[in-house]
Amino acid sequence: MRFIGRSGDGGPEVLQVEHGPVPRPRPGEVLIRVQALGLNAPDLMQRRGLYPPPADASPILGLEVAGEVVAVGQALEGASAGPAVGDKVCALVNGGGYAEYCVAPVRQCLPWPDGFDAVQAAALPENYFTVWINLFRIGNLQAGQSALVHGGSSGIGTTAIQLAHARGATIYATAGTDEKCALCRSLGAAEAINYRQQDFAERIKALTGGRGVDVILDMIGASYFQRNLDSLADDGRLVTIAVLGGDKVDGLKLSQLMRRRLTLTGSTLRPRSAAFKGEVADALREQVWPLLSGGAIRPLIHAVLPFTDAARAHTLMESGSHSGKIMLTL
């Protein structure tokens, strides 16, 4: 099979088409003939040598795919029936997505929502797993509450805005251009703040009458830390999922957390167990997939490129000019 390998750690130019054996599904896995796959920030980090895969995962890049099941591994004892040969699925995988064939744990597979094609289905797993875990499970965002999402025009951001809005929360977002802010509003954000022109903490205070928001989904980290705290309501939750602006915070006053009962937390997805990811998949199937099938929410796709143009796709993603997902097709 063909897959996208690397000549070494570095920029997009290290990506190249290579050939290797088709993987075989282990017990509790299926083999998917990949028709489309999505790019994600961890792919860029792994390409640079900054995000090694788990020991039992494929070293090939790629965390989400969609395609057809072509083989099924031995069923695990006590496991419920999973996808069958011929089923069309999308899957959150632990690696190996940039390839013509990819193995996926059975419990991390989900059916294509009604009316979806391979590209749309492949745009779902990484973003929806991440948003569900962090905004709703860890952040405990409820209908009637409010949230601030940084990077509102990203794949994560556009997913969070739509899903929070559909579930009855008030959502605010930050983005880097007026055009991206307009996009966030069109997806359901009550307001979007151009962080290059306005201090988002001051704007959030004004928008909420000085109260702040209940939850912040943050992918920036240290450089936003104090302003994030200033933007939270009492009993608010700051959930960090990336540290693009640094991971070391100086001058934290613990008394501020105590006095205002703030919660600081975060997570990474890839190292979590298949059992945990399976629980998340079950929740998505029950509570989110009907919204997708009914057209209430949709993945926002910026560009679709051929599989062999992986380097160009990485260059586009690193430029920051995109809104939503960048996809590759086979």
C-alpha positions in Angstrom: 0.0 0.0 0.0 1.0 3.7 -0.3 1.4 5.8 2.7 2.9 9.2 3.5 6.3 8.7 5.2 9.0 11.1 6.3 12.6 11.5 5.2 13.3 12.8 8.7 12.0 15.4 11.2 11.4 18.8 9.7 9.1 20.9 7.5 6.5 19.8 5.1 9.1 19.0 2.6 10.1 15.8 4.5 6.7 14.2 3.6 6.9 11.7 0.8 4.9 8.9 -0.7 6.3 5.5 0.3 5.2 1.9 0.0 4.7 -0.8 2.7 2.6 -3.8 3.7 -1.1 -3.5 4.5 -1.6 -3.6 8.3 -3.5 -6.5 9.8 -6.2 -5.9 12.3 -5.6 -7.3 15.8 -8.3 -8.5 18.1 -10.8 -5.7 18.7 -9.7 -3.8 15.5 -11.0 -3.4 11.9 -9.1 -2.7 8.7 -10.4 0.3 6.8 -9.7 1.1 3.1 -9.2 4.8 3.5 -11.1 7.1 1.2 -10.5 10.4 3.1 -8.5 11.7 6.1 -8.2 14.9 8.1 -5.2 17.0 9.1 -4.8 17.9 12.7 -2.3 20.0 14.7 -0.7 16.8 16.3 0.2 15.7 12.7 2.4 18.8 12.3 4.0 18.3 15.6 4.8 14.6 14.9 6.2 15.6 11.5 8.7 17.9 13.4 9.6 15.2 15.8 7.9 16.9 18.7 5.0 14.4 19.3 6.0 10.8 19.2 3.2 8.2 18.8 2.3 5.8 21.6 4.5 2.7 21.7 1.8 0.5 20.3 0.6 2.9 17.5 1.6 3.1 13.9 4.5 5.6 13.3 2.6 6.8 10.2 0.9 10.2 10.6 -2.9 10.6 10.8 -5.5 10.5 13.5 -8.8 10.4 11.7 -10.1 8.5 8.6 -13.2 7.5 6.8 -13.7 4.6 4.4 -14.9 1.1 4.1 -14.3 -1.8 6.4 -12.4 -4.5 4.5 -11.4 -6.9 7.3 -12.3 -7.5 10.9 -10.0 -8.8 13.6 -11.0 -11.4 16.2 -13.8 -10.2 18.5 -12.7 -9.4 22.0 -14.4 -11.6 24.7 -17.6 -9.9 25.9 -17.5 -7.1 23.3 -20.6 -6.1 21.5 -20.8 -6.5 17.7 -18.9 -3.8 15.8 -18.6 -2.8 12.2 -18.8 -5.5 9.6 -17.0 -5.9 6.3 -18.5 -3.4 3.8 -19.7 -0.9 6.4 -18.8 2.7 5.9 -17.2 4.2 9.0 -15.2 7.1 10.2 -12.7 6.4 13.0 -10.4 8.1 15.5 -7.2 6.2 15.2 -3.9 6.2 17.2 -1.8 6.7 14.1 -1.5 5.4 10.5 -4.2 7.5 8.9 -2.1 8.9 6.1 -2.3 5.6 4.2 -4.4 3.6 1.8 -5.3 1.2 4.6 -5.5 1.9 8.3 -6.5 -0.2 11.4 -8.8 1.2 14.0 -10.1 0.0 17.3 -13.7 -1.2 16.9 -15.0 1.1 19.6 -13.5 4.1 18.0 -15.5 3.7 14.8 -18.7 5.5 14.1 -21.0 5.3 11.0 -21.1 8.0 8.5 -24.0 10.4 9.4 -26.9 10.3 7.0 -26.1 12.1 3.8 -22.4 12.4 4.5 -19.7 11.5 2.0 -16.2 10.3 2.9 -14.6 13.7 3.2 -17.3 15.0 5.5 -17.2 11.9 7.6 -13.4 12.0 7.9 -13.6 15.6 9.2 -15.5 14.5 12.3 -13.6 12.2 14.7 -10.7 14.2 16.1 -12.6 17.4 16.4 -15.8 16.0 17.8 -14.0 13.6 20.3 -11.9 16.6 21.5 -14.7 19.1 21.8 -17.1 16.6 23.5 -14.4 15.5 26.1 -13.1 19.0 26.9 -16.1 21.4 26.5 -18.9 19.1 27.7 -17.4 16.3 29.8 -14.5 18.1 31.5 -15.8 21.6 31.1 -19.4 20.5 32.0 -20.9 23.2 29.7 -24.7 23.1 30.2 -27.6 24.7 28.3 -28.0 28.3 29.5 -24.3 28.7 30.4 -21.7 30.5 28.4 -18.3 29.6 26.9 -15.4 31.3 25.2 -13.6 29.3 22.5 -10.2 30.5 21.3 -9.2 29.8 17.7 -12.9 30.0 16.7 -12.2 29.5 13.0 -10.1 26.3 13.4 -11.5 22.8 13.1 -11.9 22.6 16.8 -13.3 26.1 17.1 -15.9 25.7 14.4 -17.0 22.4 15.9 -17.2 23.9 19.4 -19.2 26.9 18.3 -21.8 24.8 16.4 -22.2 22.1 19.0 -22.4 24.5 22.0 -25.0 26.7 20.2 -27.0 23.6 19.2 -27.0 22.4 22.8 -28.4 25.7 24.1 -25.2 27.5 25.4 -24.1 31.0 24.6 -20.8 30.9 22.8 -18.1 33.5 22.2 -15.0 33.1 20.1 -11.7 34.7 19.2 -10.2 34.8 15.7 -7.5 36.7 14.0 -9.3 38.5 11.1 -12.6 40.2 10.7 -13.5 37.6 8.1 -12.9 34.8 10.5 -14.9 36.6 13.1 -17.8 36.9 10.7 -17.6 33.1 10.0 -17.7 32.4 13.8 -20.9 34.5 14.1 -22.5 32.7 11.1 -21.9 29.4 12.9 -23.7 30.5 16.0 -21.3 32.5 18.1 -23.1 35.3 19.9 -20.0 37.4 19.3 -16.5 36.9 17.9 -13.5 39.0 19.0 -10.7 39.9 16.7 -7.8 39.4 19.1 -5.4 41.5 16.9 -7.7 44.5 17.5 -9.3 44.1 20.9 -8.4 42.7 24.3 -10.6 39.7 24.5 -10.8 39.8 28.3 -12.1 43.3 28.3 -14.5 42.5 25.6 -15.8 39.4 27.4 -16.4 41.4 30.5 -18.4 44.0 28.5 -20.4 41.3 26.7 -21.3 39.5 29.9 -22.0 42.6 32.1 -18.8 42.0 34.1 -19.7 38.4 35.0 -17.4 36.4 32.7 -18.1 33.1 31.0 -18.6 29.7 32.6 -16.1 27.7 30.5 -13.1 28.6 28.3 -11.7 26.1 25.8 -8.1 27.3 25.3 -5.4 26.1 22.9 -3.0 29.1 23.5 -1.8 28.5 27.0 0.6 30.7 28.9 0.3 33.9 26.9 -3.4 34.0 27.5 -3.4 32.6 31.0 -4.1 35.7 33.1 -6.6 37.1 30.7 -8.4 33.7 30.6 -8.7 33.9 34.4 -10.0 37.4 34.1 -12.6 36.3 31.6 -14.0 33.5 33.8 -17.1 33.9 36.0 -16.9 32.7 39.6 -17.0 28.9 39.6 -15.7 29.0 36.0 -13.6 26.3 34.3 -10.5 26.8 32.2 -9.8 23.8 30.0 -6.5 23.8 28.1 -6.0 21.5 25.1 -2.8 23.0 23.6 -0.1 25.4 24.5 0.7 27.3 21.3 1.5 30.4 23.3 3.8 28.6 25.8 3.3 26.1 28.7 5.0 27.9 31.7 3.0 30.3 33.7 4.7 32.7 36.2 3.0 34.7 39.0 -0.1 32.5 39.5 -1.9 33.7 42.7 -3.6 30.6 44.2 -5.7 32.9 46.3 -7.5 34.0 43.2 -8.5 30.4 42.4 -9.6 29.9 46.0 -11.6 33.1 46.3 -13.4 32.7 43.0 -13.6 28.8 43.1 -12.0 28.5 39.6 -11.1 25.2 38.1 -7.9 24.8 35.9 -7.7 21.6 34.0 -6.8 20.2 30.6 -6.3 17.0 28.7 -4.7 15.2 25.8 -6.6 12.7 23.7 -4.2 10.4 21.9 -2.8 8.6 25.0 -6.2 7.8 26.5 -7.4 4.2 26.5 -9.5 2.6 23.9 -12.1 2.0 26.6 -12.3 5.7 27.4 -12.5 6.7 23.7 -15.2 4.0 23.2 -17.3 5.7 25.9 -16.9 9.0 24.2 -17.8 7.4 20.8 -21.0 6.0 22.4 -21.9 9.5 23.7 -21.3 11.0 20.3 -23.4 8.4 18.6 -26.3 9.1 20.9 -26.2 12.8 21.4 -24.3 14.3 18.5 -24.7 12.1 15.4 -28.5 12.8 15.2 -27.6 16.6 15.0 -25.2 15.8 12.1 -27.7 13.5 10.3 -30.4 16.1 10.7 -28.3 18.9 9.3 -28.3 21.0 12.5 -24.5 21.0 12.5 -21.9 20.3 9.8 -18.1 20.1 9.6 -16.6 23.1 8.0 -14.1 22.1 5.3 -11.6 24.6 4.0 -9.8 22.6 1.3 -9.7 19.1 -0.1 -6.4 17.9 -1.7 -5.2 14.7 -3.2 -3.4 12.3 -0.8 -0.1 12.8 -2.7 -0.3 16.6 -1.9 0.2 16.0 1.9 3.2 18.4 2.0 1.1 21.2 0.4 -1.7 20.5 2.8 0.7 20.8 5.8 2.1 24.1 4.3 -1.5 25.4 4.0 -2.3 24.4 7.6 0.8 26.0 9.0 0.1 29.3 7.2 -2.9 29.8 9.4 -5.0 31.2 6.5 -7.5 28.3 6.6 -10.9 28.2 8.4 -12.1 24.7 9.3 -10.6 21.4 8.2 -8.1 20.5 5.5 -8.7 17.1 4.1 -6.9 14.6 1.9 -8.6 12.1 -0.4 -7.4 8.8 -2.0 
